[in-house]
Amino acid sequence: MDEAQNFVPSGGPNPSTESTVELIRQIRKYGLGIVLASQAPKGINHQAVGNTANQFIGRLTVTVQINAAQTMAQSRNAFLDNLGGLPLGTFYAAGEGTAFSKIQVPICLSHHAGPLQEDEVVARARRGA
């Protein structure tokens, strides 16, 4: 769910807040997953964030958002160093019951001008990349 703060805002509720929070609860209850993506973690409803088992935090450059991410990390007894200067593909990750640790992930499609063509997808699938 990209720009999750639009569907489950931290301020006053909107028409989708209650149903989206309930959907997230049910997803977790049944052991499934949902990705809430946002460049504004402070803007996401605390009930939605509280029902996520895994959290990934990448580079943030706005002080308010950095502070919000630090607050999230404090609940896991962690401090996230240099959020404004993280290189591409570097995130802080935490699973259920774990503290945040810094991870490096490969950049998949970020360097393409648009979606891959069908033959490019097939070629990547064949080489396992």
Contacts in CASP RR format, 6 or more apart in sequence:
PFRMAT RR
TARGET T0000
AUTHOR 0000-0000-0000
METHOD contacts of the structure
MODEL  1
MDEAQNFVPSGGPNPSTESTVELIRQIRKYGLGIVLASQAPKGINHQAVG
NTANQFIGRLTVTVQINAAQTMAQSRNAFLDNLGGLPLGTFYAAGEGTAF
SKIQVPICLSHHAGPLQEDEVVARARRGA
1 7 0 8 1.000
1 20 0 8 1.000
1 34 0 8 1.000
1 35 0 8 1.000
1 36 0 8 1.000
1 37 0 8 1.000
2 37 0 8 1.000
2 38 0 8 1.000
3 37 0 8 1.000
3 38 0 8 1.000
4 36 0 8 1.000
4 37 0 8 1.000
4 38 0 8 1.000
4 44 0 8 1.000
4 48 0 8 1.000
5 38 0 8 1.000
5 40 0 8 1.000
5 43 0 8 1.000
5 44 0 8 1.000
6 14 0 8 1.000
7 14 0 8 1.000
7 16 0 8 1.000
7 17 0 8 1.000
7 20 0 8 1.000
8 16 0 8 1.000
8 17 0 8 1.000
8 20 0 8 1.000
8 21 0 8 1.000
8 24 0 8 1.000
8 36 0 8 1.000
8 44 0 8 1.000
8 45 0 8 1.000
8 47 0 8 1.000
8 48 0 8 1.000
9 17 0 8 1.000
9 43 0 8 1.000
9 44 0 8 1.000
9 45 0 8 1.000
10 42 0 8 1.000
10 43 0 8 1.000
10 44 0 8 1.000
10 45 0 8 1.000
10 46 0 8 1.000
11 43 0 8 1.000
11 45 0 8 1.000
17 45 0 8 1.000
20 48 0 8 1.000
21 45 0 8 1.000
21 47 0 8 1.000
21 48 0 8 1.000
21 51 0 8 1.000
23 34 0 8 1.000
24 34 0 8 1.000
24 36 0 8 1.000
24 47 0 8 1.000
24 48 0 8 1.000
24 51 0 8 1.000
24 52 0 8 1.000
25 51 0 8 1.000
27 33 0 8 1.000
27 34 0 8 1.000
28 51 0 8 1.000
28 52 0 8 1.000
28 53 0 8 1.000
34 52 0 8 1.000
36 44 0 8 1.000
36 48 0 8 1.000
36 49 0 8 1.000
36 52 0 8 1.000
38 44 0 8 1.000
39 60 0 8 1.000
39 65 0 8 1.000
40 62 0 8 1.000
40 65 0 8 1.000
41 49 0 8 1.000
41 57 0 8 1.000
41 60 0 8 1.000
41 65 0 8 1.000
41 68 0 8 1.000
41 69 0 8 1.000
41 72 0 8 1.000
42 64 0 8 1.000
42 65 0 8 1.000
42 67 0 8 1.000
42 68 0 8 1.000
43 68 0 8 1.000
49 55 0 8 1.000
49 72 0 8 1.000
53 95 0 8 1.000
53 96 0 8 1.000
54 93 0 8 1.000
54 94 0 8 1.000
54 95 0 8 1.000
54 96 0 8 1.000
55 72 0 8 1.000
55 93 0 8 1.000
55 94 0 8 1.000
55 95 0 8 1.000
55 100 0 8 1.000
56 91 0 8 1.000
56 92 0 8 1.000
56 93 0 8 1.000
57 69 0 8 1.000
57 72 0 8 1.000
57 73 0 8 1.000
57 80 0 8 1.000
57 83 0 8 1.000
57 91 0 8 1.000
57 92 0 8 1.000
57 93 0 8 1.000
57 100 0 8 1.000
58 83 0 8 1.000
58 86 0 8 1.000
58 90 0 8 1.000
58 91 0 8 1.000
58 92 0 8 1.000
59 83 0 8 1.000
59 84 0 8 1.000
59 85 0 8 1.000
59 86 0 8 1.000
59 87 0 8 1.000
59 88 0 8 1.000
59 90 0 8 1.000
60 66 0 8 1.000
60 69 0 8 1.000
60 83 0 8 1.000
60 84 0 8 1.000
61 84 0 8 1.000
66 83 0 8 1.000
66 84 0 8 1.000
69 80 0 8 1.000
69 83 0 8 1.000
70 79 0 8 1.000
70 80 0 8 1.000
70 83 0 8 1.000
73 79 0 8 1.000
73 80 0 8 1.000
73 92 0 8 1.000
73 94 0 8 1.000
73 100 0 8 1.000
76 94 0 8 1.000
76 97 0 8 1.000
76 98 0 8 1.000
76 99 0 8 1.000
76 100 0 8 1.000
77 99 0 8 1.000
78 92 0 8 1.000
78 94 0 8 1.000
78 99 0 8 1.000
78 100 0 8 1.000
80 92 0 8 1.000
80 100 0 8 1.000
83 92 0 8 1.000
88 107 0 8 1.000
88 110 0 8 1.000
89 104 0 8 1.000
89 105 0 8 1.000
89 106 0 8 1.000
89 107 0 8 1.000
90 102 0 8 1.000
90 103 0 8 1.000
90 104 0 8 1.000
90 105 0 8 1.000
91 102 0 8 1.000
91 103 0 8 1.000
91 105 0 8 1.000
92 100 0 8 1.000
92 101 0 8 1.000
92 102 0 8 1.000
92 103 0 8 1.000
93 100 0 8 1.000
93 101 0 8 1.000
93 102 0 8 1.000
93 103 0 8 1.000
94 100 0 8 1.000
94 101 0 8 1.000
109 115 0 8 1.000
109 116 0 8 1.000
116 124 0 8 1.000
END
